[in-house]
């Protein structure tokens, strides 16, 4: 693809295909994402739609898997016994054994591997690709044991895990193949251009008229045509047919697709919305070639008319094609450089692992294996300086890991037994033993790659302006070219132009044609089409490098640059959330007739809180676990949104039912529970210390006068993130309004707000239920923003399930990477490392990216608006050094190529050092970098 017209035509064709529900085409990545109803076999039919349009296409992944699905919902034990499906690459180690012979031997293989199901076999040039499924049962049944068993049964083969090319590898392969084809055409055209330059330029323009060789070339030879023109015609013809076909073939395919039977484009629309840059290039070379060919035939037919060498454009056809091919080649090469973010992420993962096999007397075997041969539950050693090949949990040892490549966190993070480690991080300390929890293809790094890929394919609304322009651009340019030719020809024929305008006597048709050809070539809208997608593509890669995943693509970037209000959740966002602790508790005295002891009550609280995913629940479970030996079983547990939990337990003493409620003060009021004054004063003291309060009340159901009575009050402290103060200070210095939106009580919320620098009186919204958070976000959006006449643009940062509605309703949703799947799924951006400094980086990067998009658009627009009038001859009346100012068709082709290259280079400069206009994340005082 070369411009948005190409992307648009492919999108329309895919959308029109049977079964397709949605199609998204990325010009910068040269990939397409298609959602369709059908089977895997239908994917080839959809790919054929693209190939029928004249483009190369190959199928990448065909899957319905969700990016963040099943995250942290399955334990290692469950994952270990899940059915695994993969492909094995079976190759011969003996040259005399062919792939067909290997495939024939697999007929008896199922009887030797009863625990493996062979799903399919595919014979390739190098061997057999075997798709299998099995249930891992380490150490007996693993991919390693299966491979070893096959090699034992078939001693003349080697077995490895087969990895189909990734989407990026396929795109690069197609890009490389296209560059190779262009390079062959460039070499051929350049070889022809050398004698063309010697004959058409040197001898016909620069050498003296008295030169013997020039006289020989200029002498009429065949039907009045000079040897030089015959030679130029012979050389230009194969160039036009075999080299310029890079433009002719796609142009013809586009027109055929537009006009073929079954086309969904209305007939009247086909006359004013058609074509792409391929059509303009094809027209430029075709007009030059066929006008010269016509003149050649006309001269041969009228041999009495002496020919004029300046009536031919055969040399221009060669030079025009050469410059256009070189420009197309350089554009393809530079465009491939914008998509290296995903490749760089994948290269961070090691390909081998040190596997430890544990025996009765310690580790009995240490071996190096391929990383894709690991199974969930395997123990691996990660030495100093190495990176884990898969996600895992440290079982032995402690060390520091550099996670800067994954999260942007430059400071090494201490990891101990029980902590998770990930690929793309580096062990900076002592060796550690890691138990694998996710294998290749399902690791955090793999899911980050998927999110980056998804973000790069989503288009920004600003790209619609380029789409709208290019949709009508080609017909307009063709019309302008016809008007230009007609105007110059009419003025020349009518005698309204001075004689020195056309030194070629009365051939005004050829004189006017040169302007039209220049217009066809120089007016290509490639620069405008590439202005936005290339900048966004590079921006998504830079965001990933800084620990920010862009799930919302270009649209999210465009909204982020206009944010003027930032809303933070409290628990788990402004506070650490990971390890809150119960700092204070008060147990009310129990009556002698009470149905539960303190230990029983704590056991009930622990059981109920284990049903909750809230951060404070973890602290209560940890606190109540101390001294609780006998577990309790709840009859029913119900979550009361934004306020707490309600549960029932059987009472073994009375045979009745105990009701228990756990939550905030609002929940106690709702159930009519009174809070004694002594406890009430303690609650206020705790809240002023920025601690969260949780209350517990119980009752015996069915007893006369039985009401909920307060039993326990807890104070839970959640440490404030060390970077929170610096981040909020930076946001406020940029003129952003910073708010806190939380379900916690007002006193605690204001205490936390005061500590981090948020206006506790006017910018704290507390006591909000999850279902109401979205409404408050909407109210903030309705307030006047910084831009008069427009609503405020609001960004919401949160981590929990209760934040998902607010994240979805905000203009920009930013999820903490350590948060829940629901919050991440509702967000536009994900802070992988959970560092709030990423918010400042994100907003700065979005402004930088869209400033660059604006610059690209302005540059491309000025370039085209300047080049088109010059190509049309608007400056021809100016004489410089004895020559009229104009843009010759050959130089017009070079100018067109430079337009695209300059825009792509401008976008790539985002990755350059700051003094070259590149982006650099701001370092915040007092924050973790």
VEXTI-393798 format. One line per 8 residues: number of its first residue (from 1); for each residue x, y, z of C-alpha. Coordinates in steps of 0.05 Angstrom, whole numbers. Layout:
NUM = X:Y:Z | ... .
! end
This chain:
1 = 0:0:0 | 24:70:-16 | -30:118:6 | -97:122:42 | -133:110:-23 | -102:41:-24 | -121:29:49 | -191:55:37 .
9 = -203:11:-24 | -178:-51:13 | -222:-34:73 | -283:-27:29 | -269:-92:-7 | -259:-130:58 | -321:-101:89 | -361:-122:28 .
17 = -336:-194:32 | -386:-246:57 | -384:-258:131 | -339:-198:148 | -366:-156:205 | -309:-106:213 | -244:-91:177 | -188:-44:198 .
25 = -128:-30:152 | -64:2:178 | -26:40:124 | 38:48:166 | 40:-24:189 | 14:-50:123 | -31:-99:160 | -106:-111:165 .
33 = -148:-137:222 | -212:-171:201 | -269:-196:244 | -312:-247:208 | -362:-302:221 | -336:-367:194 | -282:-420:200 | -207:-418:194 .
41 = -214:-439:121 | -252:-375:106 | -190:-334:123 | -158:-354:57 | -220:-332:19 | -215:-263:52 | -141:-258:36 | -157:-274:-36 .
49 = -201:-212:-38 | -139:-170:-26 | -97:-208:-76 | -151:-199:-129 | -140:-124:-121 | -67:-130:-140 | -36:-131:-71 | 6:-184:-37 .
57 = -28:-215:24 | -13:-271:72 | -52:-295:132 | -24:-281:201 | -61:-302:264 | -132:-330:260 | -157:-328:331 | -215:-305:375 .
65 = -173:-298:438 | -178:-235:480 | -115:-198:499 | -123:-194:574 | -172:-252:583 | -160:-303:637 | -106:-261:669 | -93:-284:740 .
73 = -157:-324:742 | -125:-392:736 | -75:-419:784 | -10:-451:763 | -38:-520:780 | -99:-508:736 | -56:-483:678 | -10:-542:686 .
81 = -65:-591:672 | -99:-552:616 | -100:-582:547 | -43:-553:505 | -43:-549:430 | 20:-535:390 | 56:-552:326 | 121:-592:321 .
89 = 171:-584:264 | 196:-652:246 | 256:-650:199 | 301:-704:171 | 373:-709:193 | 387:-755:135 | 387:-725:66 | 362:-790:36 .
97 = 297:-787:77 | 245:-743:44 | 189:-705:79 | 139:-751:45 | 173:-812:76 | 172:-780:145 | 98:-766:137 | 84:-838:118 .
105 = 117:-863:182 | 69:-822:224 | 13:-870:207 | 36:-916:264 | 57:-861:311 | -9:-852:349 | -3:-922:376 | 65:-904:406 .
113 = 40:-839:436 | -28:-856:467 | -30:-792:509 | -21:-747:447 | -76:-730:397 | -50:-715:327 | -95:-661:298 | -63:-652:230 .
121 = 0:-664:189 | 27:-617:136 | 84:-636:90 | 132:-578:75 | 195:-572:34 | 238:-585:95 | 197:-636:134 | 129:-646:168 .
129 = 92:-597:212 | 53:-638:263 | -4:-606:301 | -17:-642:367 | -55:-633:432 | -41:-664:499 | -51:-653:573 | 16:-636:607 .
137 = 33:-682:666 | 104:-661:685 | 153:-693:685 | 125:-754:648 | 83:-718:595 | 115:-654:569 | 131:-626:501 | 203:-648:515 .
145 = 183:-720:528 | 139:-721:466 | 195:-694:422 | 244:-744:452 | 195:-801:441 | 185:-783:367 | 261:-779:358 | 267:-848:390 .
153 = 214:-877:345 | 241:-842:283 | 316:-837:295 | 328:-801:229 | 289:-738:249 | 298:-679:295 | 238:-647:330 | 228:-575:352 .
161 = 169:-531:366 | 143:-498:302 | 129:-424:306 | 90:-395:247 | 115:-326:226 | 86:-269:267 | 44:-214:235 | 104:-167:237 .
169 = 150:-220:206 | 99:-231:150 | 92:-156:138 | 168:-148:137 | 174:-207:89 | 122:-177:42 | 157:-110:48 | 224:-142:34 .
177 = 196:-180:-26 | 166:-115:-53 | 232:-79:-44 | 268:-135:-81 | 220:-129:-139 | 229:-54:-139 | 304:-61:-135 | 306:-107:-196 .
185 = 265:-56:-235 | 311:0:-211 | 373:-38:-233 | 342:-52:-301 | 318:20:-310 | 384:49:-286 | 421:5:-337 | 376:33:-391 .
193 = 380:104:-363 | 455:108:-374 | 454:103:-451 | 389:143:-450 | 424:199:-414 | 484:195:-461 | 441:197:-524 | 382:239:-502 .
201 = 417:291:-458 | 492:292:-472 | 492:286:-548 | 426:320:-562 | 435:379:-515 | 506:387:-490 | 551:366:-548 | 567:414:-605 .
209 = 525:409:-667 | 589:397:-707 | 607:334:-668 | 611:274:-714 | 575:227:-666 | 519:276:-655 | 511:285:-729 | 508:210:-738 .
217 = 454:203:-684 | 413:261:-710 | 413:237:-782 | 346:209:-806 | 349:133:-811 | 280:99:-814 | 223:135:-849 | 251:202:-830 .
225 = 263:185:-756 | 333:198:-729 | 376:142:-701 | 374:175:-633 | 298:173:-628 | 295:102:-654 | 346:82:-600 | 308:120:-546 .
233 = 242:87:-567 | 274:18:-564 | 301:31:-495 | 239:66:-467 | 190:11:-488 | 215:-45:-442 | 222:5:-386 | 150:27:-395 .
241 = 124:-45:-400 | 167:-84:-352 | 191:-32:-301 | 133:17:-297 | 85:-42:-289 | 96:-31:-214 | 46:27:-224 | 5:1:-283 .
249 = -17:-64:-253 | -45:-37:-187 | -77:22:-224 | -114:-25:-272 | -134:-71:-214 | -162:-12:-175 | -204:11:-234 | -227:-60:-248 .
257 = -248:-70:-176 | -285:-4:-178 | -324:-20:-242 | -332:-95:-239 | -400:-126:-231 | -421:-130:-159 | -384:-68:-137 | -419:-34:-80 .
265 = -395:36:-100 | -453:76:-130 | -444:88:-205 | -446:164:-199 | -393:162:-144 | -345:124:-187 | -335:186:-230 | -310:231:-174 .
273 = -279:183:-123 | -229:136:-154 | -155:121:-162 | -93:127:-120 | -22:149:-129 | -10:88:-173 | -60:117:-223 | -26:185:-223 .
281 = 42:153:-234 | 15:107:-288 | -19:166:-323 | 45:207:-320 | 88:154:-353 | 32:132:-401 | 17:202:-426 | 91:214:-439 .
289 = 101:147:-474 | 39:145:-517 | 44:218:-537 | 115:204:-561 | 93:140:-595 | 36:177:-630 | 85:230:-654 | 132:176:-678 .
297 = 79:141:-719 | 52:207:-745 | 121:227:-768 | 133:160:-802 | 67:166:-838 | 86:235:-864 | 158:226:-885 | 158:292:-922 .
305 = 154:328:-855 | 223:333:-823 | 220:306:-751 | 236:348:-690 | 272:312:-634 | 240:356:-581 | 172:327:-600 | 189:262:-564 .
313 = 188:243:-490 | 220:174:-493 | 279:197:-450 | 231:227:-400 | 194:161:-394 | 259:127:-373 | 281:180:-323 | 210:188:-297 .
321 = 203:114:-283 | 272:111:-251 | 258:168:-202 | 189:141:-186 | 216:71:-172 | 273:99:-129 | 223:141:-90 | 177:81:-80 .
329 = 236:38:-57 | 260:90:-7 | 189:100:19 | 181:25:30 | 248:21:66 | 236:80:112 | 165:57:127 | 191:-10:150 .
337 = 234:26:201 | 171:53:236 | 148:-17:256 | 208:-39:297 | 176:-29:366 | 144:-99:367 | 207:-131:339 | 249:-98:393 .
345 = 202:-124:447 | 206:-195:421 | 282:-193:417 | 285:-181:492 | 263:-253:506 | 317:-306:511 | 310:-367:466 | 339:-417:516 .
353 = 328:-434:590 | 367:-471:644 | 319:-527:665 | 325:-558:734 | 299:-628:745 | 287:-640:819 | 301:-709:847 | 300:-740:916 .
361 = 368:-712:934 | 363:-642:906 | 373:-621:834 | 396:-683:798 | 399:-653:728 | 414:-585:699 | 406:-576:624 | 398:-520:574 .
369 = 334:-527:533 | 297:-485:483 | 250:-436:517 | 191:-461:477 | 200:-531:507 | 182:-507:577 | 117:-526:611 | 78:-493:667 .
377 = 108:-515:733 | 179:-527:706 | 235:-501:750 | 287:-458:715 | 348:-421:738 | 357:-348:720 | 430:-329:730 | 459:-259:737 .
385 = 452:-219:674 | 399:-265:644 | 326:-255:631 | 269:-303:647 | 243:-335:583 | 172:-341:611 | 130:-312:667 | 145:-345:733 .
393 = 147:-341:809 | 212:-343:848 | 216:-405:891 | 287:-398:917 | 334:-340:924 | 327:-264:921 | 355:-213:873 | 344:-147:839 .
401 = 312:-144:770 | 318:-88:719 | 247:-80:691 | 261:-16:651 | 250:-51:584 | 181:-74:606 | 155:-20:652 | 200:41:642 .
409 = 222:35:715 | 296:51:716 | 309:31:788 | 322:-44:799 | 265:-78:836 | 279:-127:892 | 248:-195:880 | 242:-250:933 .
417 = 209:-318:939 | 137:-312:918 | 147:-251:873 | 132:-254:799 | 186:-244:746 | 175:-232:671 | 211:-237:605 | 248:-175:581 .
425 = 272:-162:652 | 344:-173:673 | 370:-206:736 | 422:-157:765 | 439:-198:826 | 446:-270:849 | 417:-329:811 | 345:-347:829 .
433 = 302:-408:817 | 236:-394:782 | 174:-437:774 | 142:-425:705 | 71:-399:709 | 59:-379:636 | 94:-408:575 | 114:-374:511 .
441 = 54:-347:473 | 17:-330:537 | 68:-289:576 | 61:-217:598 | 109:-198:542 | 66:-233:490 | 4:-197:514 | 41:-131:514 .
449 = 61:-144:442 | -12:-158:424 | -35:-93:457 | 19:-53:421 | -2:-84:355 | -75:-70:369 | -59:3:387 | -19:13:324 .
457 = -76:-10:280 | -128:37:310 | -135:102:272 | -141:172:298 | -201:217:278 | -151:266:249 | -135:214:195 | -205:223:168 .
465 = -184:291:141 | -130:258:100 | -179:204:78 | -229:256:56 | -177:295:18 | -145:236:-18 | -214:206:-36 | -226:264:-83 .
473 = -154:282:-97 | -141:238:-158 | -202:260:-198 | -188:333:-181 | -115:327:-204 | -136:294:-269 | -186:350:-280 | -134:403:-264 .
481 = -84:369:-311 | -135:370:-367 | -151:443:-353 | -77:460:-351 | -64:426:-418 | -125:458:-450 | -108:527:-424 | -36:527:-447 .
489 = -54:496:-514 | -111:546:-526 | -68:606:-507 | -12:582:-551 | -55:567:-612 | -92:633:-606 | -27:672:-606 | -36:701:-537 .
497 = 32:675:-513 | 99:707:-530 | 141:669:-580 | 197:657:-530 | 150:616:-486 | 154:559:-536 | 221:556:-573 | 195:495:-610 .
505 = 158:538:-660 | 84:520:-666 | 80:454:-628 | 36:480:-572 | 4:412:-558 | 70:381:-538 | 88:445:-500 | 24:441:-459 .
513 = 30:366:-449 | 94:373:-409 | 57:414:-356 | 1:362:-351 | 52:305:-342 | 87:344:-287 | 21:354:-252 | 4:279:-254 .
521 = 70:262:-222 | 81:316:-170 | 11:318:-143 | 13:250:-108 | -20:257:-38 | 27:207:-5 | 55:258:43 | -14:277:68 .
529 = -34:204:74 | 27:185:115 | 27:247:160 | -16:217:216 | -7:141:214 | 69:142:213 | 73:190:272 | 21:150:312 .
537 = 58:86:295 | 123:113:322 | 87:143:382 | 57:76:402 | 126:45:400 | 155:101:443 | 98:93:493 | 113:18:499 .
545 = 187:35:510 | 165:79:569 | 121:26:600 | 55:50:571 | 10:6:529 | -34:43:480 | -98:1:473 | -139:58:444 .
553 = -92:73:385 | -93:139:349 | -161:161:376 | -136:154:448 | -73:194:431 | -114:249:399 | -158:255:461 | -99:251:509 .
561 = -65:313:481 | -128:354:498 | -136:330:570 | -149:387:619 | -177:349:679 | -145:287:710 | -185:244:759 | -150:194:805 .
569 = -180:136:843 | -152:132:913 | -142:60:935 | -92:24:891 | -80:85:848 | -56:142:891 | -40:91:945 | 2:28:935 .
577 = -58:-18:942 | -16:-80:938 | -1:-91:1012 | -49:-51:1057 | -46:-68:1130 | -94:-66:1189 | -62:-16:1236 | -117:-9:1289 .
585 = -177:-50:1310 | -229:-45:1365 | -270:-105:1385 | -333:-87:1423 | -345:-128:1487 | -388:-188:1474 | -447:-207:1518 | -444:-273:1556 .
593 = -503:-295:1514 | -467:-279:1449 | -470:-333:1397 | -400:-323:1371 | -331:-318:1402 | -277:-270:1378 | -241:-326:1341 | -305:-348:1307 .
601 = -321:-276:1287 | -252:-266:1257 | -259:-332:1219 | -326:-307:1191 | -295:-241:1169 | -237:-278:1135 | -285:-324:1098 | -328:-267:1073 .
609 = -270:-222:1052 | -240:-279:1011 | -298:-269:963 | -278:-197:949 | -225:-171:900 | -221:-104:935 | -153:-82:959 | -176:-72:1031 .
617 = -203:-143:1032 | -132:-170:1026 | -112:-132:1090 | -172:-161:1128 | -158:-232:1105 | -86:-226:1126 | -104:-196:1194 | -160:-246:1209 .
625 = -117:-306:1189 | -74:-298:1251 | -97:-347:1304 | -154:-374:1262 | -146:-449:1258 | -216:-475:1241 | -246:-449:1176 | -319:-430:1171 .
633 = -367:-441:1113 | -416:-387:1091 | -485:-404:1067 | -487:-343:1022 | -443:-283:1007 | -471:-222:970 | -430:-162:948 | -464:-95:960 .
641 = -435:-50:905 | -389:3:932 | -407:-8:1005 | -387:-77:1028 | -410:-149:1036 | -469:-187:1066 | -464:-260:1087 | -500:-314:1126 .
649 = -469:-369:1169 | -500:-428:1206 | -495:-422:1282 | -476:-489:1311 | -494:-468:1382 | -566:-447:1371 | -579:-482:1304 | -601:-414:1274 .
657 = -570:-368:1223 | -521:-312:1234 | -524:-251:1189 | -460:-210:1181 | -448:-145:1144 | -378:-117:1130 | -369:-49:1100 | -367:26:1109 .
665 = -408:73:1152 | -461:83:1098 | -474:8:1099 | -482:8:1175 | -532:66:1170 | -571:30:1117 | -580:-31:1162 | -596:13:1223 .
673 = -532:-4:1261 | -513:46:1315 | -441:65:1326 | -423:79:1399 | -393:147:1412 | -327:117:1434 | -319:80:1369 | -344:140:1330 .
681 = -288:183:1358 | -237:130:1341 | -264:127:1270 | -255:202:1261 | -184:199:1288 | -166:143:1240 | -197:178:1181 | -159:242:1195 .
689 = -96:199:1191 | -116:180:1120 | -136:110:1141 | -194:72:1112 | -247:46:1160 | -283:-21:1156 | -340:-39:1205 | -370:-107:1221 .
697 = -439:-119:1249 | -477:-184:1263 | -545:-208:1284 | -581:-273:1299 | -635:-281:1246 | -706:-295:1270 | -697:-276:1343 | -747:-225:1370 .
705 = -717:-155:1369 | -655:-179:1336 | -618:-121:1303 | -549:-113:1274 | -499:-96:1328 | -430:-68:1315 | -377:-120:1333 | -310:-96:1304 .
713 = -280:-32:1275 | -217:-36:1233 | -169:19:1209 | -130:1:1147 | -70:40:1123 | -50:40:1050 | 16:74:1036 | 15:131:986 .
721 = 55:119:923 | 123:153:928 | 115:188:860 | 43:212:872 | 62:281:900 | 111:296:843 | 61:272:790 | 4:315:816 .
729 = 51:375:823 | 72:366:751 | 1:360:726 | -22:422:763 | 38:462:737 | 14:445:667 | -54:475:682 | -91:410:692 .
737 = -147:405:743 | -133:345:788 | -190:309:824 | -198:249:869 | -258:203:859 | -266:149:911 | -316:105:947 | -281:117:1013 .
745 = -308:165:1065 | -297:240:1058 | -251:249:1118 | -202:195:1096 | -205:218:1023 | -190:291:1042 | -133:270:1086 | -101:231:1029 .
753 = -115:288:980 | -80:338:1026 | -19:294:1029 | -12:286:954 | -28:358:935 | -101:355:912 | -147:410:936 | -183:374:992 .
761 = -241:423:995 | -262:429:922 | -230:372:884 | -247:311:925 | -309:270:908 | -317:217:962 | -368:165:983 | -384:149:911 .
769 = -412:81:892 | -382:47:830 | -446:56:791 | -444:131:806 | -372:143:786 | -389:146:712 | -441:199:727 | -390:243:764 .
777 = -342:236:705 | -397:259:658 | -411:319:703 | -338:338:702 | -338:333:626 | -397:380:621 | -359:435:657 | -325:487:613 .
785 = -256:464:591 | -195:505:573 | -221:513:502 | -282:558:501 | -344:527:473 | -319:456:484 | -330:407:540 | -275:390:588 .
793 = -232:331:567 | -226:284:627 | -175:229:640 | -191:177:692 | -137:134:726 | -159:73:764 | -143:0:779 | -204:-37:805 .
801 = -268:-68:780 | -306:-10:812 | -267:38:768 | -286:5:702 | -349:46:689 | -311:111:701 | -253:89:658 | -301:73:601 .
809 = -340:138:607 | -280:184:611 | -249:214:548 | -185:177:567 | -183:116:612 | -115:98:642 | -109:33:680 | -55:13:729 .
817 = -20:-49:701 | -26:-85:768 | -101:-74:768 | -158:-120:750 | -173:-147:681 | -239:-110:678 | -205:-43:691 | -152:-58:639 .
825 = -204:-79:588 | -242:-13:597 | -179:31:591 | -147:66:532 | -78:63:563 | -45:15:611 | 13:34:657 | 50:-32:657 .
833 = 93:-19:718 | 39:18:756 | 83:80:760 | 40:143:760 | 97:182:728 | 72:148:664 | 12:194:665 | 56:255:656 .
841 = 98:218:604 | 35:197:567 | 5:267:563 | 72:297:541 | 81:242:488 | 11:252:461 | 24:327:453 | 90:313:419 .
849 = 59:262:371 | 3:308:351 | 48:367:344 | 88:324:296 | 24:303:259 | 6:377:252 | 76:392:226 | 72:334:177 .
857 = 5:357:151 | 28:429:145 | 92:408:110 | 58:361:62 | 3:412:47 | 52:469:35 | 95:422:-7 | 36:401:-51 .
865 = 5:471:-54 | 72:498:-77 | 91:442:-125 | 24:437:-161 | 22:510:-185 | 95:507:-205 | 82:442:-243 | 22:474:-277 .
873 = 67:530:-302 | 43:587:-258 | 115:613:-252 | 133:602:-325 | 132:677:-338 | 194:685:-293 | 260:679:-329 | 323:659:-290 .
881 = 390:650:-324 | 357:654:-391 | 308:597:-375 | 235:599:-356 | 219:574:-286 | 182:508:-291 | 181:437:-262 | 202:387:-315 .
889 = 167:318:-310 | 232:284:-291 | 245:332:-233 | 172:328:-214 | 180:254:-200 | 239:269:-154 | 199:323:-118 | 142:274:-108 .
897 = 188:222:-76 | 219:273:-30 | 150:293:-5 | 136:223:23 | 207:212:48 | 207:278:86 | 142:262:122 | 165:192:142 .
905 = 233:219:165 | 197:272:206 | 158:218:242 | 220:176:253 | 254:236:285 | 208:226:345 | 257:170:364 | 317:216:355 .
913 = 353:253:411 | 315:312:440 | 360:362:405 | 338:333:338 | 264:340:356 | 257:272:389 | 216:255:450 | 246:249:519 .
921 = 206:231:582 | 207:284:635 | 243:267:700 | 201:286:760 | 231:310:824 | 217:261:880 | 187:209:834 | 212:141:813 .
929 = 237:149:742 .
! end
